Amino acid sequence: MTIETAPEENAPDGAIPADQEREKGDWRLLLHRAFKIVIILACIPVVLMLLYRPSFVHPPSTLMLADLALFQGYDRQWVPLDKISPDLIRSVMMSEDGQFCAHNGVDWVQMRSVIDDALDGEETRGASTITMQTVKNLFLWNSRSFIRKGLEIPMALTANVIWSKRRTMELYLNIAEWGPGIYGAQAAALYHFKVPASKLTARQAALLAVSLPNPIDRNAGKPGPGLRRLAAMVERRARNAGPYITCLDQ
């Protein structure tokens, strides 16, 4: 009488059963495909950054695309940087990112401060530079999360290499949201003050700058006392901003 044994029992010592080998191969294949997908997704923003480098390219933000997808429409009238009031450029820089010309896309001093506050359990404040906000507006979503912040940082470092500071500022001021469906400095100036972006006064520019963190609730055209106080402070800073904006002369 012969006794039949399972294939695994006849396998040499130390050999991996065929089904386990197949399963291991399937996992390797899945990991390989996942790695390729991650690489492709990481390359897409870099390719777009290169495409957005020329000044004649006027890219939309993800919020603009969302407005289109929801059939809401939006108002954005692209203008080159030299057609935007210098008061607005200085005010935005002093309000949003005073070290814009000095850092490499990320303000590491501010970032470390925010991380320390988070580790201490304290309420954190924003540490996004203008470069980080630009890549967020062009490639990412709007809600706050550590995942989004983690994506912003390498994107901002890459953008700082691909784009000049002047181009980054031009992109930012033409895609920033300044109200429901209102994007860019030109549309914002016309909507809130009935003047083109080139004709904004120092106070109007400061009001637009301080409304940027929350443009839905902060109405630059109808500012409350708090917003007016912030604008007055930014206006004073912008008046003395000459040494901080030299990178935009290039």
Order of alpha helices (4+ residues) and beta strands (2+ residues): alpha-alpha-alpha-beta-alpha-alpha-alpha-alpha-alpha-beta-alpha-alpha-alpha
